[in-house]
Amino acid sequence: MSNIETEHVKNASVKAVDARATWEEAMRGAKLRDAEFTSISGAPRKPLYTPEDARVDYANDLGYPGQFPYTRGVHPTMYRGRLWTMRQFAGFGSAQQTNERFKFLLDHGTTGLSVAFDFPTLMGYDSDSPRSLGEVGQVGVAISSLADMEVLMDGIPMGDVSTSMTINGPAPILLAFYIACGEKQGVDPKLLRGTVQNDILKEYEAQHAWLVEAEPALRMITDVMEYCSEHVPQWNTISISGYHIREAGSTAAQELAFTLANGMEYVRRGVAAGMDVDEFAPRLSFFFDAHLDFFEEIAKFRAARRIWARKMRDEFGAKNPKSWMIRFHTQTAGVSLTAQQPENNIVRTAVEALAAVLGGTQSLHTNSMDETLALPTEKSVKIALRTQQILAEEIEVTHVADPLAGSYFVEAETNRLEEEAEAYFAEIDRRGGVVPSIHSGYIQREIHHSAVIYQRAVEKGTKKVVGVNQHVEDVDAAPEIEIHRIDPAVESEQRERLAALRAKRDDAVVRSELDAIRSACKDGGNLLERFVSAAHAYCTLGEIAEVLREEFGEFHEPSIF
């Protein structure tokens, strides 16, 4: 560098220091709004971010889309090559009613199905169980056997449509129903595409829909990985979910940390079961929340890709680049929706969806404005879907991969979230791993603590929510929107269908299949293989689940207070 160039750099540096000092002096004398300048997760926010806050090594920390560490996206072309899959979560009442909603969504441009199940199904009970009384079809579709799955997928080409199923404790059983249903349609299981959530660790941590103790539940997950790697190779065997962790009240950093810690635990279990990491890791997928803090969410998605790539390559020794890539579905934040002034939820959802797109998601569900009041109507579902289509087709954000890269603020946030996640990984390791941290209640307490802090901030008004603690209207005014209600007749009709099924199936074959499942529980046989066979015999969800409870025992939640 010449003397002239050196002098120019020196002068520029002096000017920068002087400019910063002038700005800081102006800030000290300025009057500020009465507001809490933190992220929605409570992280302090500086008034300005500069290069000093966003130190990155471009090659090691960012790179290029489709290249390690995938911070900038998992595909070289990103949305220039293919848009994200537009899913709409659907499921209510009977299989027939949900089938009609699926066809409505497909007709209006949905490119993948996403199934919501009712609470009895999520907990592994048949619709005619005493425990199911009053809950059948209320928050999702009731599926008690292969017969229900056949109705659910009637007229839908299972070899062409990708299907996501949000279920965890009984996930291997519902996957077996789906595989058997495809076979009944004449579809080779190798052609089935989709995802089953199958993430039991986050159930213990946040959502509480489980069947059995942790260790046998983890064994079933590795059975699913093993079976699908051979028989259903295009299926994503697990969708490791931060969504429900965030909905339970976690911060963005906690969602990131606990989700990826769970993912690493599943990888360890697969390796311990004798599988090569590159056999199953490419079929793992993730599921994140898109909350209201726009920049924090974008940074979270970028940090997730970078962390997972480094862990898979450097700690687990994966050789296949597809094992390094974290592919994820995103859903806008249900917990951000308000019953007050529900039309405002359209705006919230649009902003959250934009954050997911700018963060590089592969699949997206947008919540409907009325979901905090009831299951969504066709009108509100269509508005939610159109929100995605407007993002994809009108506002031109899909042309450039990772457009906010290089922003001092976004890079600083990405670094912060990665650092906070690493601190949680170290603490979980110190406590013996994810399962001991669940049994001790550590993870549950962390989530609960964050939820309480946020709720108190809303109640005090330091975190503002329009319609709740700001710009409030008459609380007695009923929302002027249509409410989707489930006919109570759904439950009685579902009971009648189950009775008819039990009357016509071969009871001897049913008993034989349930005995085979019991034996596999004891001798270590692959349980998904047994579930598929039992599905074809029309064994019910509740019958299979009861064998598992008897053989493996039920999980009992620790006290966290």
SVG drawing of the C-alpha trace seen along z (x, -y; Angstrom):
<svg xmlns="http://www.w3.org/2000/svg" viewBox="-75 -16 79 83">
<polyline fill="none" stroke="black" stroke-width="0.4" points="0.0,0.0 1.4,-3.4 1.9,-6.2 -1.1,-8.1 -3.3,-5.0 -2.2,-4.5 -3.0,-8.1 -6.4,-7.8 -7.3,-4.8 -6.1,-6.6 -8.2,-9.6 -11.2,-7.5 -10.8,-5.7 -10.6,-9.0 -13.7,-10.3 -15.6,-7.2 -14.6,-7.5 -15.6,-11.2 -18.9,-10.4 -19.7,-7.7 -18.9,-10.1 -21.2,-12.7 -24.0,-10.2 -23.5,-8.9 -23.7,-12.4 -26.9,-13.0 -28.4,-9.8 -27.6,-10.8 -29.5,-14.0 -32.4,-12.5 -35.9,-11.9 -36.9,-8.2 -40.3,-6.6 -41.5,-4.8 -40.8,-1.3 -38.8,1.8 -36.1,2.1 -35.7,5.9 -36.5,8.7 -39.7,10.6 -37.5,13.2 -36.2,10.5 -32.8,10.1 -31.5,6.5 -31.3,4.6 -28.7,1.9 -29.9,-1.3 -27.5,-0.7 -25.4,2.2 -22.0,1.7 -19.3,4.0 -17.9,4.4 -21.1,6.2 -21.2,8.6 -17.8,10.1 -18.0,13.1 -15.6,15.2 -17.4,15.3 -16.1,18.7 -16.6,20.5 -19.7,18.7 -21.7,17.8 -20.5,19.3 -22.9,19.8 -26.4,21.2 -26.2,25.0 -22.8,25.1 -21.5,25.8 -22.4,24.4 -25.7,23.6 -26.3,20.4 -27.5,18.8 -29.8,21.7 -29.8,25.4 -30.2,25.1 -27.9,23.2 -30.9,21.6 -33.2,21.3 -36.6,20.0 -35.4,19.2 -35.4,23.0 -38.4,24.0 -40.8,22.2 -41.4,23.6 -44.1,26.2 -47.4,24.4 -49.1,26.5 -52.3,25.8 -52.8,27.7 -56.2,29.3 -58.2,31.8 -61.5,31.8 -64.5,34.0 -64.7,37.2 -62.3,38.5 -64.9,37.7 -65.1,34.1 -61.4,33.6 -61.1,35.4 -63.4,32.7 -61.3,29.9 -58.1,31.5 -59.7,31.5 -60.8,27.9 -57.2,26.9 -55.7,28.8 -58.1,27.1 -57.0,23.7 -53.3,24.2 -52.0,26.0 -49.1,28.2 -48.9,30.4 -51.3,31.8 -50.8,31.4 -52.9,33.5 -54.2,32.4 -55.5,35.1 -58.0,34.9 -56.8,35.3 -57.9,38.9 -55.8,39.9 -52.9,37.8 -53.0,39.7 -53.5,43.2 -57.1,43.8 -59.9,45.0 -62.9,42.8 -65.1,45.1 -62.8,45.1 -64.3,43.6 -61.3,41.2 -62.4,39.8 -65.8,38.6 -66.5,35.1 -63.2,34.8 -63.8,36.8 -63.0,34.7 -62.9,31.4 -59.4,30.2 -58.5,32.4 -59.6,35.5 -60.5,38.7 -58.4,41.6 -58.8,44.9 -57.9,47.5 -56.8,48.1 -60.5,47.8 -60.5,44.2 -57.3,43.5 -58.8,45.0 -61.6,42.5 -59.3,39.6 -57.2,40.3 -60.0,41.3 -59.6,39.8 -56.2,38.3 -53.3,39.8 -50.9,40.8 -48.1,41.4 -48.2,37.8 -49.1,35.7 -46.7,35.1 -48.4,35.5 -47.3,34.2 -48.8,35.8 -48.5,33.9 -48.5,36.7 -45.9,38.0 -46.6,40.6 -48.6,42.9 -46.8,41.6 -45.4,45.0 -48.9,46.4 -50.4,43.6 -47.6,43.9 -48.3,47.7 -52.0,46.8 -50.7,44.4 -48.3,46.9 -51.0,49.6 -53.5,47.1 -51.1,46.4 -50.7,50.1 -54.4,50.5 -54.4,47.7 -51.8,49.7 -49.0,47.3 -45.6,48.7 -44.3,47.5 -41.1,46.4 -43.2,43.7 -44.8,42.3 -43.6,38.8 -44.1,36.8 -43.2,36.4 -44.4,37.8 -43.6,35.6 -42.6,38.5 -40.7,36.2 -41.3,37.7 -38.7,35.7 -40.4,32.4 -43.7,34.0 -42.0,34.6 -40.6,31.1 -43.5,29.1 -46.7,30.6 -47.4,33.6 -48.9,36.1 -47.0,39.3 -47.7,43.1 -44.9,44.7 -41.6,44.2 -38.8,42.3 -36.5,45.2 -39.0,47.5 -40.4,44.4 -36.9,43.7 -36.6,47.3 -39.7,47.0 -38.3,43.9 -35.2,45.8 -37.4,48.6 -39.1,46.1 -35.8,44.8 -34.6,48.3 -37.8,49.5 -38.3,46.4 -34.7,46.3 -35.4,49.6 -39.1,49.6 -40.2,45.9 -37.0,44.1 -38.7,40.8 -40.4,40.4 -39.1,38.0 -39.1,40.2 -39.1,37.5 -39.8,33.8 -37.8,32.5 -40.1,29.8 -39.2,26.5 -42.7,25.2 -44.4,26.6 -41.4,25.7 -41.9,22.1 -45.6,22.2 -45.2,23.4 -43.4,20.1 -39.7,20.6 -37.4,17.9 -36.1,18.1 -32.7,19.3 -34.3,22.0 -36.4,23.1 -33.2,23.4 -31.2,25.1 -33.7,27.6 -34.8,28.6 -31.3,29.2 -30.3,30.9 -33.3,33.3 -32.2,33.8 -28.7,34.7 -30.1,37.2 -32.1,38.9 -28.9,39.1 -27.0,40.7 -29.8,43.2 -29.8,44.1 -26.0,44.6 -26.2,46.7 -28.8,48.9 -26.2,49.8 -27.2,47.5 -24.7,45.5 -25.5,41.8 -25.6,41.1 -28.3,43.8 -30.9,42.0 -29.8,38.4 -30.8,37.1 -34.4,38.0 -34.5,36.1 -36.4,32.8 -37.2,30.0 -40.2,27.9 -39.8,24.3 -42.1,21.5 -42.1,18.2 -42.9,15.7 -43.5,11.9 -39.9,10.7 -39.1,10.3 -35.3,10.1 -34.8,12.5 -36.7,15.2 -34.7,14.8 -31.5,15.0 -32.8,18.1 -33.4,20.0 -29.9,19.0 -28.3,20.1 -30.1,23.4 -28.6,24.3 -25.1,23.3 -25.2,25.2 -26.7,28.4 -24.2,28.5 -21.2,28.1 -22.5,30.7 -23.3,33.3 -20.0,33.0 -17.6,32.4 -19.2,34.2 -21.1,37.1 -18.7,37.6 -21.4,37.5 -19.8,37.7 -22.9,37.0 -23.6,33.3 -27.3,34.1 -26.8,35.2 -25.4,31.7 -28.4,29.8 -31.2,28.9 -34.4,28.9 -37.3,27.5 -41.0,26.7 -42.2,23.5 -45.6,22.6 -46.6,19.1 -47.0,18.6 -50.3,19.8 -49.6,18.3 -49.3,14.8 -53.0,14.9 -55.5,13.0 -59.2,13.6 -59.6,9.9 -59.9,8.2 -59.1,11.5 -58.8,9.8 -55.5,8.4 -54.2,11.9 -54.0,11.7 -51.3,9.1 -49.4,11.0 -49.4,14.1 -48.2,12.2 -45.2,10.8 -44.3,14.1 -44.6,15.8 -42.3,13.2 -39.7,13.9 -39.9,17.6 -39.4,17.0 -36.5,14.6 -35.1,17.2 -35.1,19.8 -37.8,22.3 -38.6,25.3 -42.2,25.6 -44.7,23.2 -48.1,23.2 -49.8,19.9 -52.3,19.8 -55.9,18.6 -57.2,15.6 -59.9,17.5 -57.7,20.4 -57.6,18.9 -61.4,19.1 -62.1,22.4 -61.0,24.6 -60.7,22.4 -63.4,21.9 -62.9,22.4 -62.8,18.6 -60.1,18.0 -58.1,20.9 -58.2,19.5 -57.0,16.1 -54.1,17.8 -53.2,19.7 -53.5,16.5 -51.0,14.9 -48.4,17.3 -49.2,17.0 -48.9,13.2 -45.5,13.6 -44.5,16.0 -45.9,14.2 -46.2,10.5 -43.7,8.9 -40.5,10.2 -38.7,11.5 -38.0,14.9 -35.5,13.6 -32.4,13.4 -31.1,16.0 -30.7,14.8 -31.2,11.2 -30.5,9.9 -27.0,11.4 -24.4,8.9 -26.8,6.8 -24.9,5.9 -28.0,6.5 -29.0,9.8 -25.4,11.2 -25.1,10.1 -28.4,11.8 -27.4,15.0 -24.2,15.1 -26.0,14.3 -28.5,17.1 -25.8,19.6 -23.8,18.7 -26.8,19.0 -27.7,22.4 -24.1,23.6 -24.4,22.6 -27.6,24.7 -25.9,27.7 -23.1,27.5 -25.5,27.4 -27.6,30.3 -24.3,32.3 -23.3,31.4 -26.6,32.8 -26.1,36.1 -27.9,35.5 -31.4,34.7 -33.3,37.6 -31.8,37.0 -32.6,33.3 -36.2,34.2 -36.5,36.6 -35.1,33.9 -37.5,31.3 -34.6,28.9 -35.8,28.2 -39.4,27.9 -38.4,25.4 -36.5,23.3 -39.4,23.1 -41.9,22.3 -39.6,19.6 -39.5,17.8 -43.3,18.1 -43.9,16.5 -41.5,13.6 -43.2,12.9 -46.8,13.1 -45.9,10.7 -44.5,8.3 -47.8,8.4 -49.8,7.9 -47.6,4.9 -47.8,3.5 -44.1,3.4 -44.7,5.9 -47.5,4.5 -50.2,6.5 -52.7,4.6 -56.2,5.4 -55.1,6.9 -53.2,4.2 -53.0,1.5 -55.9,0.0 -58.4,2.1 -62.0,2.2 -65.2,3.2 -64.5,6.6 -68.1,7.5 -68.2,7.1 -68.4,10.5 -66.1,10.9 -68.0,10.5 -66.6,13.5 -68.0,16.9 -67.0,19.7 -66.5,23.2 -68.2,25.6 -68.0,29.4 -71.3,31.2 -71.6,33.5 -73.0,36.2 -69.4,36.8 -68.6,38.7 -71.7,41.0 -71.1,41.6 -67.5,42.5 -68.4,44.9 -70.9,46.6 -68.2,47.0 -65.8,48.5 -68.5,51.0 -69.2,52.0 -65.4,52.4 -65.0,54.7 -68.0,56.8 -66.8,57.5 -63.0,58.0 -61.3,61.4 -60.9,61.4 -58.4,64.3 -56.1,62.4 -56.4,59.3 -55.4,61.2 -52.5,62.8 -51.2,59.4 -51.5,57.9 -49.6,60.9 -46.9,60.4 -46.5,56.8 -46.3,57.9 -43.5,60.3 -41.6,57.7 -41.7,55.4 -39.9,58.1 -37.5,59.6 -36.5,56.4 -38.2,56.9 -38.9,53.9 -42.2,52.5 -43.1,50.4 -43.1,53.6 -45.5,55.2 -47.7,52.1 -48.1,52.2 -49.1,55.8 -51.6,55.1 -53.0,52.1 -53.9,54.4 -55.7,56.6 -57.7,53.5 -56.3,53.6 -57.2,50.2 -55.0,47.4 -56.2,48.0 -55.6,51.7 -52.1,51.4 -51.3,48.5 -52.7,50.5 -50.2,53.3 -47.4,50.8 -48.5,49.2 -48.7,52.7 -45.3,53.7 -43.4,50.5 -45.1,48.6 -46.3,45.0 -44.2,41.8 -44.8,39.8 -44.0,36.2 -41.6,34.8 -42.6,31.9 -41.0,28.7 -42.0,26.3"/>
</svg>
